[in-house]
Amino acid sequence: MTNEKVDKLISETTLFMENFQTTFDSNTKNDNESMQILRSLFKIEKAKLQEINTGLQSDHEAFQTCISSQISHLQKELPMESKIMDSLAIKTERVKFSLLNSTTLRNRFKFCSLRAL
């Protein structure tokens, strides 16, 4: 009877170990498949992020080039605009002086006319 009990215990233990090994192998296979799927998804996402990053870098470089071009253009126009502003300032002063002289002459003429009366 003891031998039968031991044999039964060995048989049950063997069955349990076989079931355990089968379950372990199945879980390992499922985990490996899941990990492979995750690896693939992460690889795809990484490629998308790299593509976005490359696009953003290109856009940034184009934007910087555009800004630099605009600044260069403004710097080239600045001396011309300064000349125009200086010229306008001179002309404005001449007009002011001319108006001042006209007003002064008119006032003198009025004064002379009033004295003559």
Contacts in CASP RR format, 6 or more apart in sequence:
PFRMAT RR
TARGET T0000
AUTHOR 0000-0000-0000
METHOD contacts of the structure
MODEL  1
MTNEKVDKLISETTLFMENFQTTFDSNTKNDNESMQILRSLFKIEKAKLQ
EINTGLQSDHEAFQTCISSQISHLQKELPMESKIMDSLAIKTERVKFSLL
NSTTLRNRFKFCSLRAL
END
